[in-house]
Amino acid sequence: MDIEELRTFVEVADAGGISSAALRLGVSKSIVSRRLFRLESELGVQLLARTTRGAALTEAGATFRDYAARVCAEIDLAKETILPAGDLRGRLRVAAPLSFGPTHFAPVLAEMARRHPQIHIQTCYSDRVVDLITEGYDCAIRVGYLQDSNLIARRVGPIYGKLVASPDYIKAYGSPEMPEDIVAHQALMQGTEAWQLMDGDKIITVHPQGRFKADNGTALVAAAAAGLGIAYLPDCLTHEYVASGALVPIMTGHPPPPAGAYVIRPPGQHPARKIRILTELLIEYFNQSPYFAGTDPV
C-alpha cells in the first residue's frame, strides 16, 4: 500500500473534495483521482462517494480515514527522526498578510529556507482571511484581534498601533480629542469595522464612518498621507510617515489596545515540526525588531 495514496485519501477526506485536496498536495486533480482509484481497488471497498459538491466519506471510508491518518503521521515522524538534527524537508504552505507580510515576514521565511535547504516554502500574501483547511495551507500568519474559531493559535509577538492623520487634514478639519469625536471625521477603513481605543483601563468601541475604504493597510497609509482622513494602523506601516512628518499621531491619550501576531494552524494533536520552527523564528524576529516595540524606531 503506497504512502502517497494514503496521504492523498486523508487530504481528500479532510478537504471534502478532489480539487481542494489537489491544491493542498500541489498535484493535479487527475493524479489525485488515480491514487484514490488504486487505493480503493487494492482495498476492494469504496472509501469516497463522489458528488457534484465534492466527495463524502462512506462508512468504510470514515473508519479507514483515522487509521490512514495515523500511519501518515507515524511516517512523517519517522522521517523527522532519522534526519540530521534540525533538518526539515517537505512542503510548507503559508498564508500571510499582504500589508506588511512581504516586508516583515518574508525575510523570516527566507531565513527558514536558507537554514533548511530541503524544505519547499510556498507563501500566499493576501489581506483576506483564507480558509486554511479548504485551501490547503499548513498555517497562516495573522495580525490583529483574533476571532473565535476551531483553529489553534500561537501568539508570536505584539502589534502596536495608533491613529494618524496628515498635517493638511488636521489643519482643515481639526483633530478629534475624545473617542466620541471620531464619528464627525472621515475615517479610512478596510470595511465596516469598529475601532477600539483605551480610556485608562477601559476599552471603548467606536464605529467610524468614511468614504475611502481599501482591503490593504498600505493603501490606507497612502490615503492618510494624501489628507483623506484618519487611519487606525499598526506602527510598522506608519513609522516612516510619522518620522518624516507626513503623518501625525492623534488621540495619543486614547491609544488602541495592543493587538498581536499569531501563527494559526488547523486543529490537531501536535503541530508539525516545520510549523514549530517557523513559530520560533517569528518569536525571535519580534523580540529583536524595533518596529514592534511599541515606540517608533529611530
Buried (B, 14 or more C-beta within 10 A) or exposed (E): EEEBBBBBBBBBBBBBBBBBBBBBBEBEBEBBBBBBEBBBEEBEBBBBEEEEEBBBBBEBBEEBBEEBBEBBBEEBEEEBEEBEEEBBBBEBBBBBBBBBBBEBBBEBBEEBBEEBEEBEBBBBBBBEEBBBBBBBBBBBBBBBEBEEEEBBBBBBBBBBBBBBBBEEBBEEBEBBEEBEBBEEBBBBBBEEEEBBBBEEEEEBEBEBEBEBBBEBBBBBBBBBBBBBBBBBBBBBBBBEBBEEEBBBBBBEEBBBEEBBBBBBBBEEEEBBBBBBBBBBBBBBBBEEBEBBBEEBEE
